[in-house]
Amino acid sequence: MAELNAEKRDDLDKGSFAFPKQRKEPLEDATHVRNAIARFNQVKDVSDDERDEAWKRIKAAAKKHGVDVKEKSWREIGK
């Protein structure tokens, strides 16, 4: 995974994150996308609506970076 130090992370626009309001889970490359999926249920203080929107962003980033996502919904993660 490409290292995202604080400076690089701060330079990313909000659209580069699964959760842009909170600037959580960057989606810069395939490794970050896989990490965002793996850590999805660990993100705190977000609503189900925010999770729905984040899942859409993750699915789009996964397609862009060639990451296979088997889950149809974030509610299926880990099941």
C-alpha positions as CSV (number, residue, x, y, z in Angstrom):
1,M,0.0,0.0,0.0
2,A,1.3,3.4,-0.8
3,E,2.1,5.3,2.4
4,L,-0.2,8.1,3.1
5,N,1.6,10.4,5.6
6,A,-0.4,13.2,7.2
7,E,0.7,15.7,4.6
8,K,-0.3,13.5,1.6
9,R,-3.6,12.6,3.4
10,D,-4.4,16.3,4.0
11,D,-3.8,17.0,0.3
12,L,-6.5,14.5,-0.8
13,D,-9.8,16.0,-1.8
14,K,-12.9,14.8,0.2
15,G,-14.0,12.7,-2.8
16,S,-11.0,10.5,-2.3
17,F,-12.4,9.0,0.9
18,A,-15.1,6.4,1.6
19,F,-16.4,8.7,4.3
20,P,-15.6,12.2,3.0
21,K,-17.2,14.2,5.8
22,Q,-15.0,12.5,8.4
23,R,-12.0,12.0,5.9
24,K,-11.9,8.3,6.8
25,E,-10.8,5.4,4.6
26,P,-8.9,6.8,1.6
27,L,-9.6,5.1,-1.7
28,E,-6.4,6.0,-3.6
29,D,-5.4,2.5,-4.9
30,A,-6.4,-1.2,-4.8
31,T,-4.8,-1.8,-1.5
32,H,-6.6,1.2,0.1
33,V,-9.9,0.0,-1.3
34,R,-9.4,-3.5,0.2
35,N,-8.4,-1.9,3.5
36,A,-11.5,0.3,3.4
37,I,-13.7,-2.8,3.0
38,A,-11.8,-4.7,5.7
39,R,-12.1,-1.8,8.2
40,F,-15.6,-0.7,7.1
41,N,-17.4,-2.0,10.3
42,Q,-14.8,-0.4,12.5
43,V,-15.7,3.2,11.4
44,K,-17.4,5.0,14.3
45,D,-19.8,7.9,14.5
46,V,-21.4,7.5,11.1
47,S,-25.0,6.9,10.2
48,D,-26.4,4.1,8.1
49,D,-27.1,6.6,5.3
50,E,-23.4,7.6,5.4
51,R,-22.5,4.0,5.3
52,D,-24.7,3.5,2.2
53,E,-23.0,6.4,0.4
54,A,-19.5,5.2,1.5
55,W,-20.3,1.7,0.1
56,K,-21.2,3.3,-3.2
57,R,-17.9,5.1,-3.3
58,I,-16.0,1.9,-2.3
59,K,-17.7,-0.1,-5.0
60,A,-16.9,2.6,-7.6
61,A,-13.2,2.7,-6.5
62,A,-13.1,-1.1,-6.5
63,K,-14.2,-1.2,-10.1
64,K,-11.7,1.5,-11.0
65,H,-8.8,-0.3,-9.3
66,G,-9.8,-3.8,-10.3
67,V,-10.7,-5.1,-6.9
68,D,-13.3,-7.9,-6.8
69,V,-16.0,-7.2,-4.2
70,K,-18.3,-10.1,-3.5
71,E,-20.6,-8.4,-1.1
72,K,-23.6,-6.6,-2.6
73,S,-24.1,-4.5,0.5
74,W,-22.0,-3.3,3.4
75,R,-24.3,-5.2,5.7
76,E,-22.9,-8.5,4.2
77,I,-19.3,-7.7,5.2
78,G,-17.9,-10.4,7.5
79,K,-20.8,-12.8,7.1
